Each structure stands twice: as structure tokens, then as C-alpha cells.
Amino acid sequence: MELRAVLMAVGGFSAGTAVAGGIFALIVGMKIIPRFAECTHTAKRITGYESCIVWGGILGNIWNVFGLPLPLGMAGLLVFGLVAGIYVGAWAMALAEIVDAIPIFMRRVNLKRGIGLLIIGMALGRSLGGIAHFYFRW
């Protein structure tokens, strides 16, 4: 293997690890995992959530740096699009909750019922957006 390729791989892996570490720190700092566990009543599985996030970051970093193929077909693409949409939607909801945007919005529009449907609608919209992004390459 050429020295330049090795240095690029090490540099890319290091940069990806630094970015993933920053995102992990943000997730911990914003207390997103405990909040999800609280909302879903699955606090006993919090260690599993943390492990999934760490392994997802590590494997995603490896796939990005080395360009490994994932021949999962259309079904894999749909599942990945759905999961990517859920991930982005969860981030958007967590950030909105941190800055108290949702309670302020609910007071402004006088929304008292249907909050659960509003949140599910936001999550489904983000999921469908993720699917459209990856399927149609938008």
C-alpha cells in the first residue's frame, strides 16, 4: 500500500473520530439518551442505547473512510432512509425541546389537544424526507 494512501486513511479516520466524539459529547451534554429513555419508558435499556450510538459512530466512520459497499438492495435503502429520517427528526425534536420551542409554539397557537399527533407527524415527515433524499437522490 502506498504511504500517501495510508496517511490519508489515518487522517480521515482521525478526523471522523473527532467529529463522532463531538457528536457523542453533544448527545451526552444535551441529555438526549436519558430523555428518550424517559419518554419511551425504557430506562432499563439506556446502556444498550449508548452502545448503539457508539457502534453506529464507529461503523459509520469506517464505512465513510474506506468506502465499503453495502449491497442491501432496495429494502436496505428504504430501511436506511427510514432510520436516517428518524435520526434527523429526533435531533430536531431534541433541539426544539432544549430551546423550549414546542411549548412556546403550543401557547401561541393555543394548541391543547393533538400534541402527540403533531409530534408523530413531524417524525413521519422527517422519515419520508430521508427516504426521498436517499431514494430519489434529492
N, C-alpha and C positions, 0 to 999 in steps of 0.2 A: 504494500500500500504506500502511496506517495505521502511524504511528510506533510505537504500542504493539506491534503485531504484529512489527515489525522488531526492537524491543528484546527481545521475548520469544524470538524465533528466535535472536538473537545470544547471549542469556543461556543458553538451552537448549543451543545448540551449544558454548558455552564450558564449561558445566558437564559436558556429555558428554565433551568433550575432556579435561577434568581427570580425570574418572573413568577414561577409557580410558588416559590416561597413567599413572595409579596402578596399573592392572592390568598394563600393559606393564612398569612398574618391578618389580612383584611377580614377574612371569614371569621377568624377567631376574635379579632377586635370588635367586630360588629355583633358577635354572639349569634350568628346565623344558625349554626347547628343546634344549639340548645333551644332556640326559638322554634325551629322546625320540629324538633322532638316534642316540645311543649304543645304545639298546635296539633300534631298528629297523635298525641298521647302515646308516644313510643320512646320515652326517656330511657328505657332499659336497653335500647339498641343504639345509643349515642356513640359507643365505641365503634360499632360497625359503620355508622355514617362517616365518622372521621377516617376510618381505614379506607373506605370507598373514595373519599375525596383525595386522600394522599395517593392512592394507587392510580386513580384517574389522572392526576397531575403527572405522575412518573411515566405512565404508559403513553399519555398524550405527548409528552416531551420526547420520548424515544421515537414514536411514530413520526413526529414532525421533523426531528433532526435527521433520521435515517431514511425517511420516505418509504416506510414499509407499506406494502399493499395490504388492503383488507378486502379480499374478494367475497363480500357478503351478499352481493346481488341487490335487487330492488327492495327486498324485505329488509335487509340490513340498512339500506339507505333510509327507508321510511322510519325504522326504529331509531336510527341515529338522529334524523330530523326531529322526531317527536321528543327525544331526550334533550337535544340541544335547545329546542323551544322551551321545554320545561325549565331547563337550567337558566336560560336568559330571563324567562318570566319570573322565576324565583328570585333572581338577583334584583330585578326591577321592583318586585314587591318588597323585598327586604330593604332596599334603599329607600323606597317610598315610606315604609313604616318607620324607618330610623328618623327621617326628617318630618314625621307626622303629617305627610301629605294626605293620606287617606282620611284621617279624622277631620282635617280641615275641609277637604272636598265634600265629605258627607254632611258637615254642618252647612256649608254654603249652598248646596243643592237640596237641603232638607231631606236627605235620604235616611229613612228609618228602617225599612224592610228591604230585603233582597240583596243585602251586602254579600252574602255567600255566593249568590248568583253572579254578582258583579266581579268578584274575585275569580270564580271559575271561568267566567267569560274572558277575563284578562289572560288567564293561564292558557285557555284554549286558543285565543288569538295569537299569543306568542308561539305556541306549539305549531299552529298552522303556518305561521310566518317562517318558522325554522324549516318546516317541511318544504314550503315553496322555495325558500332560499337554496336548499341543497338539491331539491329535485329539478327545479327549473333553472338553477344557477343564477338567481337574481342577485 
